[in-house]
Amino acid sequence: MRSSVGPRHARRPVPTLLRGIYLPRSMDAGAFAMTTYGIPLLVLATTHSAALTGVAFALEWMPRLGAFAVAGAMVDRHGTTRVLRLASALRATVVLAAALALPQLDAGPATTVTVMVLAASTGVLTEFSYIAAETAGGIASREAGERAHRVQSVLLGIDQVGTLAGPAIAGLLLERTGAAGMLATIAAFSLLACALAPRQHATKTELPQPLLAGLRTGWKTLRSLPALGWLVCGLTLSNLAIGLLQAAAPVIVVKQFGHSSADVGLIWSVAALASLITVAVCRRAIDRFGLWPVGALSATVAASACLAVSLTHTYTAYLVLIAVLMAGEGGMTVVLRTLRSHLIPQQVFGATLSLTILLLLLPFPLAGVLVATVPPALLGHVITICAAVQALGLCLAFLRLRTLPGLHARLA
């Protein structure tokens, strides 16, 4: 970080980006997706309990939310290389230990405790590695100058490929090779991410802040960047609707449409593919039209699709509209990543990145609470309300972005 970032430095050539940024990010994305979707599957396979599977999912995500501030501050203090290597190596150690231990344990409390500890520990370590990899991508984007959105498009595409392939690979390995094969594959991805970690250095500051001050630093920085603040606000409201659709999908697809749980997974695989295609299209669209028009169009598409989803009554229409919604969301994510990499100062990038991700993910637990408390017959009405909130939030955010003094030129 100390000497490789700045507008005066030459842009990284493609081979350097491939080896130093894209390859380690791909390995981490593979481990991230397989851990996120595979560990709950492992819990279900070993405990045969839907309730414990839900607990495992919570144990994965709650520590992640809590780890954001600490992870960002550690990246700012120690650099992306050290944090990514340490988190990836520890994740590989944990999953390999579980792979060796589970075959020796009988079905019972010991197995349950093992998989629950595995869920919580991999959740935390995965978040640390993700923050480090994302920060490295932000540095590479700043070095790319006017082509920053191209770097962000590739990084987002890597994440989407992981989201598309990770669940299927984890499920297939769990079915064909058992827990050991799936966990060994996660460990392999983790070790490759560790070995390929980009060589970036920590930023030296005169008074290093305590780790737990990361949230305060990120909040102060976000308040000083109104463009980023408005965009994060709009996307947070959008994520409430998206989170509600994700949480309610099993109820809607299985109970109301009469389809199988496999059809629920198909919806999100198709949605990930649609988002991946959109990311590729947005890269060229931003070159031609600028960030603001692409972002505004993506927001319009997402809000319109979400409103239509709340009114549909067939599985096919539901699948298509969810795919359109996530395509629009993919376009807005490219805009967010590019704006974030340009506006956040390098010295506080990790802490501010952590805060923005935390804000964007906070609606997901709330969406789960809504699905748990609202009767299934009323879910359609709640989705409509959340879709309206999403549309209003995105409209206000992009109108404000266009009218902020001096920022429209920067976005365009």
Stockholm file with secondary structure:
# STOCKHOLM 1.0

chainA/1-412         MRSSVGPRHARRPVPTLLRGIYLPRSMDAGAFAMTTYGIPLLVLATTHSAALTGVAFALEWMPRLGAFAVAGAMVDRHGTTRVLRLASALRATVVLAAALALPQLDAGPATTVTVMVLAASTGVLTEFSYIAAETAGGIASREAGERAHRVQSVLLGIDQVGTLAGPAIAGLLLERTGAAGMLATIAAFSLLACALAPRQHATKTELPQPLLAGLRTGWKTLRSLPALGWLVCGLTLSNLAIGLLQAAAPVIVVKQFGHSSADVGLIWSVAALASLITVAVCRRAIDRFGLWPVGALSATVAASACLAVSLTHTYTAYLVLIAVLMAGEGGMTVVLRTLRSHLIPQQVFGATLSLTILLLLLPFPLAGVLVATVPPALLGHVITICAAVQALGLCLAFLRLRTLPGLHARLA
#=GR chainA/1-412 SS CTTTCSTTSCCCCHHHHIIIIIHHHHHHHHHHHHHHHHHHHHHHHHHCCHHHHHHHHHHHHHHHHHHHHHHHHHHHHHCHHHHHHHHHHHHHHHHHHHHHHGGGSCTTHHHHHHHHHHHHHHHHHHHHHHHHHHHHHHHHHHHHGGGHHHHHHHHHHHHHHHHHHHHHHHHHHHHHHHHHHHHHHHHHHHHHHHHTCCCCCCCCCSSCCCGGGHHHHHHHHHHTCHHHHHHHHHHHHHHHHHHHHHHHHHIIIIIISCCCHHHHHHHHHHHHHHHHHHHHHHHHHHHHHCHHHHHHHHHHHHHHHHHHHTTCCSHHHHHHHHHHHHHHHHHHHHHHHHHHHHHSCGGGHHHHHHHHHHHHHTHHHHHHHHHHHSCGGGHHHHHHHHHHHHHHHHHHHHHHHHHSTTHHHHHC
#=GC SS_cons         CTTTCSTTSCCCCHHHHIIIIIHHHHHHHHHHHHHHHHHHHHHHHHHCCHHHHHHHHHHHHHHHHHHHHHHHHHHHHHCHHHHHHHHHHHHHHHHHHHHHHGGGSCTTHHHHHHHHHHHHHHHHHHHHHHHHHHHHHHHHHHHHGGGHHHHHHHHHHHHHHHHHHHHHHHHHHHHHHHHHHHHHHHHHHHHHHHHTCCCCCCCCCSSCCCGGGHHHHHHHHHHTCHHHHHHHHHHHHHHHHHHHHHHHHHIIIIIISCCCHHHHHHHHHHHHHHHHHHHHHHHHHHHHHCHHHHHHHHHHHHHHHHHHHTTCCSHHHHHHHHHHHHHHHHHHHHHHHHHHHHHSCGGGHHHHHHHHHHHHHTHHHHHHHHHHHSCGGGHHHHHHHHHHHHHHHHHHHHHHHHHSTTHHHHHC
//
